[in-house]
Amino acid sequence: MSLHLNRRVFIGSTGALLAAMGSGGLAMASGKRAMARVILDNDFAGDPDGLFQLAHHLLSPSVIIPLLVSSHLPVKFGGPASAAAGAAKAQELMEVMQLAQKPPVVAGAELPIASRSDWKPSPASAAIVREAMREDTEVPLFFAAGASLTELALAWLAEPKIGRRLKLVWIGGREHPGLAYPPPGPDEAEFNFAVDALAAQIIFNESDIEIWQVPRDVYRQVMYSMAELNELAMTSPLARYLKRDLDNMEAALAKIPGFPSRPSSEVYVLGDSPLVTLTALMTPIQPDSASSQYRLMATPRLTVDGHYEDNPGGRPMRVYTTVDTSLTIRDMVAKFRAGARPE
């Protein structure tokens, strides 16, 4: 749900964007090599878990963040300009954090891909292609997505060569048969898939992009106690800002006619935070997300409702079965309390 539809989005000139991306975005400390470059893509105007993830990533010195992409929400939740609203929200968060260097923010398309034959690149997808096609760095590139896959699909359609130049870490998709059960209630497509089902099908069924998937059963495991969040907000201005945004979202949802009421809970699901775990919190030797578990399988085909069809000849992909929640939250809390990116 967007609470900031009237905020002005700052994207900056094309020249400024290219200059910032060419310099590598947030620079690493002198003499140290980044483990990864990470393009962050999220629906920043929606559930604040994306803002928790963004702040955590921005405070992680092992990664270079050359670009932030703000993706759209369903119109019924975010209105007609949720991507622009999310870009403004990301800018606001970075102002609160008082970062010395800020990666450029680009708003993506405001609607899902209409059809396989009816699409056009967006400013965000063009920026993704530019970063993926760089020849001046050997630092591996991840595309960390906590939203729909609209922008990555548009980028791949525009320039398929990016497929072998990045890895996708995606918070999204249903549970895999034999690995987990769906949550209680009606059988519903997973949210990030449903925002743009065609985009997800393009990435899974057509592209050659390597996928690290964190499906719904796994991202729901990353729970943070509200009592702990309240305690952290008393000592961290950043956590206080994020908690206020969470409270505002809950209040706004309660006012939407027909929106299902939600019972009071003592936890908040930081569903997008595995993006930090899998790209920034890697082992120093043979870098990998060694404390989280995954199954290696052939990439299945995605159906229109988000179910999986076996595809024995598909390229290998990781499907995470657990994420190191303890490491993720402990690291986030420590960085939020410190309040600054180490130099």
RADA-V490337 format. One record per run of one state. SS is the DSSP state (h for helix, s for strand, l for the rest). FROM is the first residue (numbers start at 1). TO is the last residue. If there is no record, write none. Layout:
BEGIN
SS;FROM;TO + SS;FROM;TO
END
This chain:
BEGIN
l;1;13 + h;14;22 + l;23;35 + s;36;42 + l;43;48 + h;49;58 + l;59;62 + s;63;64 + l;65;66 + s;67;70 + l;71;74 + h;75;78 + l;79;81 + h;82;97 + l;98;103 + s;104;107 + l;108;114 + s;115;115 + l;116;117 + s;118;118 + l;119;122 + h;123;132 + l;133;140 + s;141;145 + l;146;149 + h;150;158 + l;159;159 + h;160;164 + l;165;166 + s;167;171 + l;172;190 + h;191;195 + l;196;196 + h;197;206 + l;207;209 + s;210;214 + l;215;215 + h;216;219 + l;220;222 + s;223;225 + h;226;233 + l;234;236 + h;237;254 + l;255;266 + s;267;269 + l;270;273 + h;274;279 + l;280;292 + s;293;298 + l;299;300 + s;301;302 + l;303;307 + s;308;309 + l;310;315 + s;316;322 + l;323;324 + h;325;338 + l;339;343
END
